[in-house]
Amino acid sequence: MSIDELKMSEPVTLEDIYKLFEKTNEKFEQSRQEYDRRLAEYAKETQLREIETDRRLAEIAAETQRREAEAAKEAQRREAEAAAEAQLREAEAQLRTAELERSLAELRRTSDNAMRAVEGLTTCWGRFVEELVEPAVIQLFRSRGIDVKETYSRARVKRQGIAMEIDILVVDDIEVVLVECKSRLSKDDVDEFLEKLSQFKQAFPHYKNFQAYGAVAGIEIDEGVDRYSYKKGLFVIKPSGETIKIINNSEFKPQIW
């Protein structure tokens, strides 16, 4: 019985009110139970969702950890490969360096042997020129007014810190001629000989009162070196047919040292 029904009928007893209260209370209880049921279902569903979320988070964390482990492993592998490659390159570089040093050492030995051979050959040719020039110097310089009395081959001296060797020394009573013999005469040879002439009387003081002249002789003479020697006041001796001759003209005035 509802409240409207109570208003339409008379009289309303206490029992009727109690029954109405029980009915209303019953509906409230049903509503509360329904609410509790739905709340329980929601709580269960929420719990299931949380469990699923935790499961998915765990899977994501595991996948992330797996990928990080793989990345770390790959990085280690690449580092190991790079280190191995670097070691290989270093070994190859050391091998190439050792090979280069060996080649350089071999080249130095070959060069030294070649230099010794060239020096030996140069010495032989120089002595050949000396042996070619010395027999002729007496006549050559007598024709230039120097009355040669003595000749000396490879005159050597060492005094007062000066070491000097003269290929051929041509001497008369008051004059001395220093002859420099080369298989091939260059400007550098002439300049070195001029330096030797400037120190001659210091090295050979017993000729200090002599008039000293210079002469250069060569089987081959570099272009222009004969003129250069001529201008420096030197006699120039070179082959002429089967003999040798002084090529300076009759107007030549030798430099006196």
C-alpha positions as CSV (number, residue, x, y, z in Angstrom):
1,M,0.0,0.0,0.0
2,S,1.4,3.3,-1.0
3,I,1.0,6.7,0.7
4,D,-1.6,7.8,-1.9
5,E,-3.7,4.7,-1.2
6,L,-3.5,5.5,2.5
7,K,-4.8,9.0,1.9
8,M,-7.8,7.7,-0.1
9,S,-9.0,5.2,2.4
10,E,-10.0,5.7,5.9
11,P,-9.1,5.0,8.6
12,V,-5.3,4.4,8.5
13,T,-4.1,2.1,11.3
14,L,-0.7,1.7,12.9
15,E,-0.4,-1.7,11.3
16,D,-0.9,-0.2,7.9
17,I,1.9,2.3,8.5
18,Y,4.2,-0.5,9.7
19,K,3.5,-2.6,6.7
20,L,4.2,0.4,4.5
21,F,7.5,0.9,6.4
22,E,8.4,-2.8,5.9
23,K,7.7,-2.6,2.2
24,T,9.8,0.6,1.8
25,N,12.6,-0.9,3.9
26,E,12.5,-4.1,1.8
27,K,12.9,-2.0,-1.4
28,F,15.8,-0.1,0.2
29,E,17.4,-3.3,1.2
30,Q,17.1,-4.6,-2.4
31,S,18.6,-1.4,-3.7
32,R,21.5,-1.6,-1.2
33,Q,22.2,-5.2,-2.1
34,E,22.1,-4.3,-5.8
35,Y,24.5,-1.5,-5.1
36,D,26.8,-3.8,-3.1
37,R,26.7,-6.4,-5.9
38,R,27.5,-3.8,-8.6
39,L,30.2,-2.3,-6.3
40,A,31.7,-5.8,-5.9
41,E,31.6,-6.4,-9.6
42,Y,33.3,-3.0,-10.3
43,A,35.9,-3.7,-7.6
44,K,36.5,-7.2,-9.2
45,E,36.7,-5.7,-12.7
46,T,39.0,-2.9,-11.5
47,Q,41.2,-5.6,-9.8
48,L,41.3,-7.6,-13.1
49,R,42.2,-4.5,-15.0
50,E,45.0,-3.7,-12.5
51,I,46.2,-7.2,-12.8
52,E,46.2,-6.9,-16.6
53,T,47.9,-3.6,-16.4
54,D,50.6,-5.0,-14.1
55,R,51.0,-8.0,-16.5
56,R,51.4,-5.7,-19.5
57,L,53.8,-3.4,-17.6
58,A,55.8,-6.4,-16.6
59,E,55.9,-7.6,-20.2
60,I,56.9,-4.1,-21.3
61,A,59.6,-4.0,-18.6
62,A,60.8,-7.5,-19.6
63,E,60.9,-6.5,-23.3
64,T,62.7,-3.3,-22.5
65,Q,65.2,-5.1,-20.4
66,R,65.7,-7.8,-23.1
67,R,66.2,-5.1,-25.8
68,E,68.6,-3.2,-23.5
69,A,70.5,-6.5,-22.9
70,E,70.6,-7.2,-26.6
71,A,71.8,-3.6,-27.3
72,A,74.5,-3.9,-24.6
73,K,75.5,-7.2,-26.1
74,E,75.6,-5.7,-29.6
75,A,77.6,-2.8,-28.3
76,Q,80.1,-5.1,-26.7
77,R,80.3,-7.1,-29.9
78,R,81.0,-4.0,-31.9
79,E,83.5,-2.8,-29.4
80,A,85.3,-6.1,-29.5
81,E,85.2,-6.1,-33.3
82,A,86.5,-2.5,-33.4
83,A,89.3,-3.4,-30.9
84,A,90.2,-6.5,-32.9
85,E,90.2,-4.3,-36.1
86,A,92.4,-1.7,-34.4
87,Q,94.8,-4.4,-33.2
88,L,94.9,-5.8,-36.7
89,R,95.6,-2.4,-38.3
90,E,98.3,-1.7,-35.7
91,A,99.9,-5.0,-36.4
92,E,99.7,-4.3,-40.1
93,A,101.2,-0.8,-39.5
94,Q,104.0,-2.3,-37.5
95,L,104.6,-4.8,-40.1
96,R,104.7,-2.1,-42.8
97,T,107.0,0.0,-40.7
98,A,109.3,-2.9,-40.1
99,E,109.3,-3.7,-43.8
100,L,109.9,0.0,-44.6
101,E,112.8,0.1,-42.2
102,R,114.2,-3.1,-43.6
103,S,113.9,-1.6,-47.1
104,L,115.5,1.7,-46.0
105,A,118.4,-0.2,-44.4
106,E,118.9,-2.3,-47.5
107,L,118.7,0.9,-49.6
108,R,121.3,2.6,-47.3
109,R,123.6,-0.5,-47.7
110,T,123.1,-0.3,-51.4
111,S,123.7,3.4,-51.5
112,D,126.8,3.1,-49.3
113,N,128.2,0.4,-51.5
114,A,127.4,2.5,-54.6
115,M,129.0,5.6,-53.0
116,R,132.1,3.6,-52.1
117,A,132.2,2.3,-55.7
118,V,131.8,5.8,-57.1
119,E,134.4,7.2,-54.7
120,G,136.8,4.4,-55.7
121,L,136.1,5.0,-59.3
122,T,136.5,8.8,-58.9
123,T,139.8,8.2,-57.1
124,C,141.0,5.9,-59.8
125,W,140.0,8.5,-62.5
126,G,141.6,11.3,-60.5
127,R,144.9,9.4,-60.3
128,F,144.6,8.6,-64.0
129,V,144.4,12.3,-64.7
130,E,147.3,13.0,-62.4
131,E,149.4,10.3,-64.2
132,L,148.4,11.9,-67.5
133,V,149.2,15.4,-66.4
134,E,152.4,15.0,-64.4
135,P,154.7,13.9,-67.2
136,A,153.6,16.9,-69.3
137,V,153.7,19.7,-66.7
138,I,157.4,20.4,-67.0
139,Q,157.1,21.2,-70.7
140,L,153.7,22.9,-70.3
141,F,154.8,25.4,-67.7
142,R,158.3,25.9,-69.2
143,S,156.4,27.1,-72.3
144,R,154.7,29.6,-70.1
145,G,158.0,30.9,-68.7
146,I,158.1,28.9,-65.4
147,D,161.4,27.0,-65.3
148,V,160.2,23.9,-63.6
149,K,162.8,22.0,-61.6
150,E,160.7,19.6,-59.5
151,T,157.3,18.0,-59.5
152,Y,155.6,16.2,-56.6
153,S,152.5,14.0,-56.8
154,R,149.9,14.1,-54.0
155,A,152.0,16.4,-51.7
156,R,150.5,16.1,-48.2
157,V,150.8,18.1,-45.1
158,K,149.1,18.5,-41.7
159,R,150.1,21.3,-39.4
160,Q,148.5,24.0,-37.3
161,G,145.1,22.4,-37.7
162,I,145.3,22.4,-41.5
163,A,145.3,19.2,-43.5
164,M,146.0,19.6,-47.2
165,E,146.8,17.5,-50.2
166,I,148.0,18.8,-53.6
167,D,147.5,16.6,-56.6
168,I,150.6,17.8,-58.4
169,L,153.1,20.4,-57.1
170,V,155.3,22.1,-59.7
171,V,158.3,24.0,-58.4
172,D,161.2,26.2,-59.7
173,D,163.5,28.4,-57.8
174,I,161.0,31.2,-57.0
175,E,157.6,29.9,-58.3
176,V,155.3,27.1,-57.4
177,V,152.2,25.9,-59.2
178,L,149.5,23.9,-57.5
179,V,147.7,21.6,-60.0
180,E,144.2,20.2,-59.1
181,C,143.3,17.1,-61.2
182,K,139.7,16.0,-61.8
183,S,138.1,13.4,-64.1
184,R,135.3,15.9,-64.5
185,L,135.9,19.5,-63.4
186,S,132.9,21.5,-61.9
187,K,132.5,25.0,-60.6
188,D,132.4,23.6,-57.0
189,D,135.8,21.9,-57.6
190,V,137.2,25.2,-58.7
191,D,135.8,27.1,-55.7
192,E,137.2,24.4,-53.3
193,F,140.6,24.7,-55.0
194,L,140.6,28.5,-54.7
195,E,140.1,28.0,-50.9
196,K,143.0,25.6,-50.9
197,L,145.2,28.1,-52.6
198,S,144.3,30.8,-50.0
199,Q,145.7,28.5,-47.3
200,F,148.6,27.0,-49.2
201,K,151.4,29.0,-47.7
202,Q,150.0,28.5,-44.2
203,A,150.1,24.8,-44.8
204,F,153.4,24.8,-46.6
205,P,155.3,27.7,-44.9
206,H,158.6,26.8,-46.7
207,Y,157.1,28.2,-49.9
208,K,156.1,31.5,-48.2
209,N,158.5,33.5,-50.3
210,F,157.5,31.8,-53.6
211,Q,155.0,33.2,-56.1
212,A,152.2,30.6,-56.1
213,Y,149.9,29.9,-59.0
214,G,147.0,27.6,-59.5
215,A,146.1,25.2,-62.3
216,V,143.1,22.9,-62.8
217,A,143.0,19.9,-65.1
218,G,140.1,17.8,-66.2
219,I,139.3,15.2,-68.8
220,E,135.8,16.7,-68.9
221,I,135.0,20.3,-67.9
222,D,131.5,21.4,-67.2
223,E,130.2,24.1,-69.5
224,G,131.5,27.5,-68.6
225,V,133.9,26.2,-65.9
226,D,136.9,26.8,-68.1
227,R,136.0,30.5,-68.5
228,Y,135.2,30.8,-64.8
229,S,138.6,29.3,-63.9
230,Y,140.3,31.6,-66.4
231,K,138.7,34.7,-64.8
232,K,139.8,33.5,-61.4
233,G,143.4,33.6,-62.6
234,L,143.9,29.8,-62.9
235,F,145.7,27.9,-65.7
236,V,143.3,25.4,-67.3
237,I,144.7,22.1,-68.6
238,K,142.6,19.8,-70.8
239,P,143.1,16.9,-73.3
240,S,144.0,17.9,-76.9
241,G,144.1,14.9,-79.2
242,E,146.6,12.4,-77.8
243,T,148.2,15.0,-75.5
244,I,147.2,17.7,-73.1
245,K,147.6,21.5,-73.2
246,I,147.1,24.7,-71.4
247,I,144.1,26.4,-73.1
248,N,144.7,29.9,-71.7
249,N,145.8,32.3,-74.4
250,S,149.1,34.1,-74.5
251,E,147.6,37.2,-72.9
252,F,146.6,35.4,-69.8
253,K,148.1,36.7,-66.5
254,P,147.8,34.2,-63.7
255,Q,146.7,35.2,-60.2
256,I,149.5,35.1,-57.6
257,W,148.8,33.7,-54.2
